[in-house]
């Protein structure tokens, strides 16, 4: 499968056979990939090649073919339609299968972790999490901010329809041009918290490119996914429907999804009474009240929507957490005994034995001086420790000095904490909130 935005012919394929006894035949398939990609079939005339004695190495020269249909961000990985694969009748489907739709009927192939950026094949294991991502830039001229109006802005978290579907935040707004739109004019749409490093996304998986239609069904533009944001680009049809006093409005619904869960990272329970269960913690705020340290609060951003450089409020309630601004003493809240020890004797496959003569046991414990999660575990601030060591002529042991033991005990029972917040959310007039806690 040829990546979107590029084309090839059968002459674009080159092969090196080495000691392989056979040749490759290339034919274009009468069908397309999920994003309009070209499909080719390669047939080998000889036996199955291998990495050691009969390798076949191939390359393809690609020609750029950037169009409005294939603009925006594209990612290929082992969870997408495979760039290179075998027919399911020939290969092992350890990674599952994928079906291409063609005019001659469906083509079933195997998914593989060997298809994207696998360097030094045969000597280095494939990395199944590697992906290839690129962005085809679209649009010719950025719209002036006084050339349109934006209204009805609202973002709502949604749960995925099934366990295989990502939860997402959907941003909706209405765009109304004030004059005639030109072919290639565009504006960008971001959702997230502005800060000194850019925009902190709530979720990072964008939906598919979204066509925009006039009332008569004519496509007048496209909202392209551009990696972390959308770019809305109008085409020549938009000129025709916005001439004279024609100023139609379009409502756009753009999604940012959570690839790890059916739930969005922001809770779907956006009730004003929900202040502690709003999902992922996004912001932190200092407090002088130590009793509030670690407590949650609801934060409502005023500038988390950015459309063409202008900021708006999404209406989302996101999770915040109070952090005590001064030094304080932290302590254990559970009493937990434990013991660790090394492997003292190891048998190897050839029946030899390795003995570790440096035997030891580490005995560790936590003592909850106060505030234990189980009240019967509280010891108060005064307690005695008794350490008993057995004597044996076969073993030697050493005890730490009183000063070292005192230091270890203090460090294990209680310790000073200084919290530091960084990366402030910018452009807000409310109390300072931050994205990072050290």
Secondary structure, 3 states (H helix, E strand, C coil): CCCCCEECCHHHEEEECCCCCCCEEEEEEEEECCCCCEEEEEEECCCCCCCCCCCCEEEECCEECCCCCCCEEEEECCCCCCCCCCECCCCCCCCCEEEEEECCEEEEEECCCCCCCCCCCCCCCCCCCCCEEEEECCCCEECCHHHEEEEEEEEEEECCCCCCCCEEEEEEEEEEECCCCCCCEEEEEEEEEEECCEEEECCCEECCCEEEECCCCCEEEEEEECCCCEEEEECHHHHHHCCCCCCCEEEEEEEEEECCCCCCCECCCCCCCCCCCCECEEEEEEECCHHHCCCEEEECCCCCEEECCEEECCCCCEEEEEEECCCEEEECCCCEEEEEECCCEEECCCCCEEECCCCCEEEEEECCCCCCCCHHHCCCCCCCCCCCCCCCCCCCCCCCCHHHHHHHHHHHHEEEECCCEEEEECCCCCCCCEEEEC
